[in-house]
């Protein structure tokens, strides 16, 4: 595809509008109605269509894109019924799909973009796109535009391709012009196209900008970058898991031959964690054969490439990839890419890390470098110290409500600095970085201090800490932040919950009565889930145990009718809990303990709701409708989840709450 190409709607092809009115979507799918942009109020279009809606977990078990497209939007359910039945999108003769704000938020799964592309969608229209999803569209060759573009197309106008490339960096424009990442990469290798020269002069930089500047291919030692620069950068490492490796393997074989090889395999890894408990979820059991195919393809990829192997042993996962990556792989100043949106958790180690789709990962793991548009940043200057019953999760729910919901964090790197950072443990900092993706940010990165290097030395005692000190980055005093610099007083924060449907719907508890979340009333729960990459770390186990110990000492057990599940993030965390005596307390309290891995967070393990009536309070990172079962899922801190398990309703924890007011629980 050349820059002079003119984009027109194909005669006979249709445009699908994803509206808040479900019946309006069904009528379009049945062929009874065709809408025009001029007649649609953008406020009536669906916002926050997340990737779990586009391709729920079970759809991703079909690693072939053509099969994935047959189940496009299988997660868009109203009143218990799918709006898109099998083949509805592919059979509707659509080439344009239209939605509202933040299209493609949530997981980095490229299958969400593939389900549209391979169903015939050529152009995606939205007010805004989540950054990883937008990149996946670009890599697959799907054009993206705004409402004005569609109105002109429907009026019969031919639009020059450069209007679709406008606003993008030069390399992204080239990728669009060539029809996707793989065609562009081949043109680059053949010398048919060249990346533009970098012309940015000396300037103060943010942490993210410094890391990218250091990783420039053939860059000068004093090179500088600014937001919007198109750069080619080396990648220090990355990883996939059994949910994504199969596509990476297939794409590499398809593009580079069955005997392909990758660069620096010791820097990359595979993990078996996401589907380890799928057989314990009734609705996943029909897909166990497909899941085994994914595992087999991952094993084949690992044997062929020689990447580091974090496979399950005797049916037990070594842990969640993000938890193990930060403890065993990610170092300060590194640039890490992996096929999962929570890759950003590695930012707690003062690294720049974010998730990418299978196509982009296949290209970078083969070459050792990738193309990046330098992102803007937003900075959170933390001061003070959190109260005893407030955690980093509460801080992130606060940021989600006050900054992410108004889109201040959209596609920006969230930097955490200030004296308040040093009051947080490394595990709590990991929560900050992890949930940057829920903010639809590009990534999160935390400033390094002596605690960073001490913690890394505990995990990797053979490495000289001086290496990490030399590689660590901090922002320059005059660095520019497009999203601004925002001071947050940690001492002023309260316990938070986010109500079902989206992580950015936060509610603060009433600080005058910590045994009650006043703003939401008495919400009775059926499930309390404590785990995931966000909340299965050592500190999180400390939180769960603090509450459980107080309850047990007061003669209490988990409330009748509540299933309280604790799942560690890794074997090391589980061993830590065992050594500290936590597991005995949990058993005495009536907690259900399960081995490490993902699970309920992606609807593939114990803790998934089974009916729409069930209510869950969970320490996971996202609560999109249907992601963890059909029930209502509230997000909360580890302390709140544990306290709620003993009261039977969503309850903010306060120290001594069980001993002082036993009758209230």
C-alpha positions, -999 to 999 in steps of 0.1 A, spaced: 0 0 0 14 34 -10 10 68 6 -9 81 -25 -36 54 -21 -72 66 -17 -94 50 8 -131 44 -1 -159 23 12 -163 -8 -9 -197 -8 -28 -220 -33 -12 -201 -34 21 -216 -23 53 -209 -2 85 -217 -16 119 -224 8 148 -219 -6 183 -246 13 202 -258 12 238 -291 -1 224 -285 -38 221 -315 -44 198 -302 -18 174 -270 -38 171 -290 -70 166 -311 -54 138 -279 -44 120 -265 -79 124 -297 -94 110 -294 -70 79 -326 -51 88 -310 -18 93 -280 3 80 -270 34 99 -251 65 89 -227 85 111 -247 117 103 -277 102 121 -260 87 151 -253 105 183 -217 96 194 -229 96 231 -251 66 222 -221 45 211 -205 20 235 -176 32 255 -148 10 270 -154 -20 249 -127 -42 264 -108 -70 248 -125 -97 270 -158 -86 253 -143 -89 219 -126 -123 225 -133 -139 258 -107 -163 271 -124 -194 256 -123 -178 221 -85 -173 224 -81 -211 227 -86 -211 189 -51 -198 180 -60 -196 143 -72 -160 135 -99 -172 111 -115 -194 138 -112 -165 163 -131 -143 139 -161 -166 139 -167 -159 176 -161 -121 174 -177 -102 203 -188 -134 220 -185 -116 253 -210 -88 245 -239 -102 265 -271 -86 275 -297 -103 297 -277 -135 296 -277 -137 258 -250 -131 232 -256 -101 209 -232 -115 184 -239 -152 176 -212 -173 159 -203 -159 125 -224 -128 131 -197 -103 123 -181 -123 96 -214 -131 79 -227 -95 81 -207 -82 51 -192 -54 73 -160 -36 66 -162 -7 91 -170 -10 129 -178 20 150 -177 25 188 -171 52 215 -143 60 239 -113 39 248 -120 11 223 -100 -21 232 -92 -14 269 -80 -42 291 -59 -72 280 -32 -69 253 -46 -99 235 -41 -94 198 -71 -118 192 -94 -88 199 -80 -70 168 -78 -103 148 -115 -110 154 -124 -79 135 -97 -81 109 -104 -117 99 -141 -111 99 -137 -85 71 -133 -53 91 -109 -29 72 -116 3 92 -122 8 129 -138 41 140 -138 53 176 -134 85 196 -103 70 212 -84 37 213 -66 20 242 -28 21 232 -20 -17 230 -52 -24 210 -45 5 187 -10 -9 181 -24 -43 174 -47 -28 148 -18 -10 131 3 -42 131 -25 -61 114 -31 -34 88 -65 -22 102 -70 15 96 -83 37 124 -102 70 122 -126 93 139 -163 101 133 -156 128 108 -137 104 86 -166 79 85 -191 107 77 -170 116 47 -166 80 36 -203 74 38 -209 106 18 -190 89 -10 -157 108 -6 -124 91 -12 -99 99 15 -61 100 10 -43 74 31 -22 101 46 -52 113 65 -52 80 83 -15 83 90 -17 119 102 -7 124 138 13 92 139 51 91 141 70 85 109 76 47 115 40 41 123 30 60 92 52 37 72 37 6 89 2 19 79 13 26 44 27 -9 39 -4 -25 53 9 -39 86 40 -48 106 51 -79 87 49 -63 52 67 -32 66 95 -54 82 100 -72 49 102 -39 30 127 -26 56 149 -57 52 148 -54 14 158 -17 15 125 -5 0 120 18 30 142 33 57 134 46 92 136 83 95 166 100 111 163 112 147 166 150 149 159 157 186 186 178 203 196 180 239 167 183 263 157 172 298 139 138 298 115 117 318 124 82 330 107 66 300 125 89 276 159 82 291 154 44 288 143 46 252 172 70 243 197 45 258 182 17 237 184 35 203 199 13 176 231 30 166 223 59 189 249 82 203 257 80 241 242 114 247 212 109 224 178 124 234 143 117 224 110 135 228 73 124 227 63 116 191 98 106 180 98 74 159 127 53 170 141 18 165 152 4 199 168 -28 211 148 -50 235 164 -64 267 140 -93 270 104 -105 272 81 -134 276 50 -152 265 26 -176 283 5 -206 271 -23 -182 262 -2 -164 236 29 -185 226 11 -206 200 3 -176 178 39 -163 182 52 -197 171 28 -199 142 35 -164 130 73 -169 132 71 -201 112 48 -185 86 70 -154 81 105 -169 85 101 -206 78 96 -237 100 133 -237 111 133 -201 123 156 -189 151 154 -160 175 181 -136 188 194 -139 224 170 -166 236 184 -165 271 168 -131 275 133 -144 268 111 -169 285 78 -189 284 55 -193 313 28 -219 320 5 -200 344 -27 -186 328 -46 -218 321 -32 -240 349 -66 -242 367 -89 -242 336 -100 -278 343 -116 -266 376 -140 -242 359 -170 -260 344 -175 -237 314 -138 -242 305 -138 -280 305 -152 -283 269 -120 -265 257 -94 -287 275 -83 -303 243 -77 -269 227 -58 -258 258 -36 -288 256 -28 -279 220 -17 -244 232 6 -261 258 21 -284 232 28 -255 208 45 -236 236 67 -266 244 76 -268 208 84 -231 207 106 -234 238 125 -265 224 131 -248 191 142 -214 204 159 -223 237 142 -195 257 140 -198 295 115 -224 306 90 -216 334 67 -246 327 46 -263 353 60 -293 372 37 -320 383 8 -298 374 19 -269 396 29 -236 380 61 -219 392 40 -188 394 25 -159 374 47 -146 347 47 -110 359 56 -119 395 85 -142 383 97 -117 357 102 -89 383 119 -113 407 140 -132 382 144 -112 350 137 -74 349 164 -50 359 166 -12 363 169 7 331 158 -21 309 133 -21 281 111 -52 283 82 -64 260 59 -93 266 25 -106 253 4 -95 282 -10 -62 293 4 -65 329 39 -67 316 40 -31 330 44 -47 365 81 -48 358 82 -10 361 84 -14 398 121 -23 391 127 10 375 124 -5 340 102 4 310 79 -25 303 47 -29 284 26 -55 266 24 -61 229 4 -84 206 16 -117 191 26 -101 158 48 -74 173 64 -99 198 71 -123 170 89 -96 150 109 -83 180 119 -117 194 132 -126 159 152 -94 153 160 -82 189 147 -47 182 114 -30 177 98 3 164 84 26 190 68 60 191 81 78 222 51 82 245 41 111 266 43 108 304 23 118 335 40 120 369 26 113 403 47 128 431 39 108 462 43 124 496 35 113 531 28 77 542 -3 54 538 -25 48 568 -23 14 585 -55 2 567 -47 17 533 -26 0 506 -12 7 471 -43 -9 456 -63 19 472 -39 44 457 -44 29 423 -82 29 426 -80 66 436 -59 73 405 -83 53 383 -112 73 395 -97 108 394 -72 105 365 -79 75 343 -116 80 340 -111 116 326 -84 100 303 -55 119 318 -34 87 318 -45 75 283 -15 62 263 9 79 287 37 64 309 28 68 345 58 78 366 58 74 403 83 96 422 87 116 454 95 108 490 64 87 494 78 61 471 104 51 497 76 45 523 63 17 500 77 -17 498 88 -32 465 57 -54 465 35 -23 469 53 -5 442 47 -35 419 9 -29 425 13 7 412 31 -4 381 9 -34 375 -23 -14 374 -11 12 349 -27 -9 322 -61 -5 339 -55 32 335 -52 26 298 -17 40 302 12 28 281 31 17 312 41 25 348 76 31 361 87 37 397 118 57 407 146 36 422 161 40 456 183 19 479 154 -4 487 152 -12 450 188 -25 450 185 -43 483 154 -61 472 170 -71 439 200 -84 458 178 -106 479 165 -122 448 197 -122 427 226 -123 452 252 -132 425 247 -99 407 268 -68 417 243 -41 428 265 -15 413 253 -26 379 217 -17 389 227 16 404 245 25 372 215 16 350 188 31 371 171 63 358 154 93 374 136 122 357 155 153 349 145 183 370 130 202 340 115 171 322 83 178 304 51 160 314 22 163 289 -1 148 316 12 171 342 28 165 377 3 156 403 11 156 441 -7 129 460 -6 129 498 -6 92 507 -18 100 543 -50 115 529 -61 83 511 -89 60 524 -98 24 516 -114 22 482 -136 -2 462 -145 -1 425 -180 -12 417 -188 -39 391 -181 -32 355 -149 -11 354 -118 -5 376 -122 33 373 -155 34 392 -141 40 426 -159 46 459 -141 56 491 -151 42 524 -164 63 552 -133 71 573 -155 75 605 -166 39 604 -141 15 589 -163 -15 595 -187 -2 568 -183 11 533 -209 38 537 -212 49 501 -223 15 488 -244 3 517 -244 -33 529 -232 -54 500 -234 -91 508 -207 -112 492 -205 -149 481 -168 -150 471 -137 -132 484 -108 -138 461 -72 -130 472 -46 -135 445 -35 -126 410 -3 -109 398 -16 -77 415 -23 -92 449 -5 -125 453 29 -111 464 46 -116 498 32 -83 512 -2 -92 501 0 -125 520 11 -103 550 -21 -83 546 -44 -114 543 -27 -129 574 -30 -98 595 -68 -98 591 -72 -136 594 -51 -137 625 -72 -110 642 -103 -129 632 -91 -163 644 -79 -148 677 -114 -134 682 -129 -168 676 -142 -161 641 -141 -181 609 -149 -171 573 -185 -159 572 -211 -186 564 -218 -188 527 -186 -171 517 -159 -188 498 -126 -171 507 -98 -182 483 -62 -173 487 -38 -180 458 -1 -171 459 16 -154 430 45 -179 429 60 -209 446 84 -186 464 55 -166 478 37 -199 489 69 -211 506 72 -177 523 37 -180 537 44 -216 548 76 -206 566 58 -177 584 31 -200 596 4 -182 576 -10 -213 560 -19 -227 594 -38 -196 603 -56 -196 569 -67 -232 574 -79 -225 609 -100 -196 595 -116 -217 568 -98 -202 539 -95 -223 507 -58 -224 496 -48 -231 460 -14 -234 444 2 -205 424 -9 -194 390 -35 -172 372 -71 -183 373 -101 -164 385 -87 -131 372 -92 -144 336 -121 -166 343 -100 -198 344 -98 -209 380 -114 -212 414 -131 -180 424 -150 -175 392 -187 -168 398 -212 -192 385 -243 -171 383 -253 -135 377 -266 -133 413 -233 -140 429 -212 -111 443 -174 -112 445 -150 -89 463 -116 -94 447 -81 -81 450 -74 -86 412 -68 -57 389 -98 -55 366 -135 -63 369 -149 -60 334 -183 -76 330 -180 -113 325 -142 -115 329 -144 -135 361 -178 -151 356 -213 -138 352 -216 -123 387 -210 -89 401 -173 -83 409 -161 -55 432 -124 -45 433 -107 -38 466 -74 -39 485 -61 -72 500 -71 -58 535 -106 -51 524 -110 -84 507 -99 -103 538 -120 -82 562 -151 -88 539 -146 -125 540 -151 -126 577 -180 -101 579 -198 -115 549 -202 -81 533 -179 -55 517 -160 -41 547 -131 -18 550 -105 -32 575 -95 -14 606 -70 -27 631 -87 -45 660 -121 -45 643 -130 -80 653 -119 -78 690 -136 -45 696 -169 -51 679 -175 -89 676 -213 -85 676 -211 -63 645 -197 -92 624 
